[in-house]
Amino acid sequence: MNPTQPAPAQPTVNAVLADVTDMLRTVLAEYGDDDVLIGMSTTFNRDLELESIDLVTLAGLLEERYGQRVNLAEFLAGMEFDEIIDLTVGRLVEYVVWSLKTTQAG
């Protein structure tokens, strides 16, 4: 690494939460619900009432923003049905931060 160039910024929870919130607002705008409060404890199913097709849209937005480093389908595939139903924005944000740090380190 060239010492005159700054090290790449580590992804932060707050930065990723802001990105994911923007993506969710894009998805929710289709239903006119883009002003809903979104935080780390917000659930995709109960609070946002997202359908599986909405998760496909979100996966596309995540890939558009972060590339192949963040794979929502792979993340969800490792979960039981109940875990998917109870999935929070915070858990997704933590996964994105972890994925970005892992690929950055590799």
N, C-alpha and C positions, 0 to 999 in steps of 0.2 A: 504494500500500500504506500502511496506517495504521502510523506508526512505533511506536505503543504496542502493537501486536500482534506477537508473534514471527513470524518468517518460517517458512513451512512447512518441516518437517524434510526434509532430503535423505535419500532412501532409502540405506541402507548395505548393503554386502555381507552383513555379519553378521545384520542384521535380516531381510533377504530370505532368506538361507540358513535362518534359524530358521523363517520362514513356510513355505518350500518343504519343509523337513524335516517339519514338522507335517502338511502336505498329503500328502506321500509316506507318512507313517505311517498316515494315514487310508486311503489306497489299499491299502497293504500289510496293514492289519488284516484285510481280507477274506480274506487267505491265512494269517493267523496269524503274519505276519512283521514285525509292527510294532516289534520290538525290534532290528532290524538296524542296524548302524552306518552313518550317512549323513554324507558329507562332500563337499567340493568336487570330489574326484576320483572319487567314486562314479559308476559308469555305470548308465544306466537298463536297458540290455539285459543285460550280463554280470553285474553285481553285484546288481541288484534284480530282474532277470528279468521286467520289465514287458512286458505285451502291448499291442497297439495300443489295445484298449478301455480299458486302464489310463491311457493317455495322454489319451484322451477325458475320462475322469473327472478327471484332473489338470488338464486345460484348463478344465473347469467350476469346479474349486476355485480356480484362478488368477483366473478372471473374477469369481467370487464375492468374492474378497478385494480384487482390484485394479480391477475393472470392465473396460471396453473397452480400457483402456490397454495391457493385456498380452494378446496374441493368440498362444497356443501354436501353433495350426494354421498361422497365417501364418509364424511363426518356423520351423516344421518344413518348410513348403512351399518355403522358400528353400534347403533342404539336399539334398545327394545322399544316396542310400540309405546308403552307408557312414558318412556323417557322423551320420545318425540312429542307426545301430547303435552308434556310438562316443560318442554324446552323454553328457556328464557333467552332474551336478548343478550344478557350477560354471559351465558354459557357460550353462545355463538361468538361474542366479542372475544372471550378468552381463547377460544379455538383459533380465531383469525390471528390474534396476537402471537400465539404459540406457533402457528404455521409460518408466519412471516419471520419470526426470530429463528426458527429451525432452518428454513431455507436460506436465510441470510447468513447464518453461521456455516452452512454447508457449502 
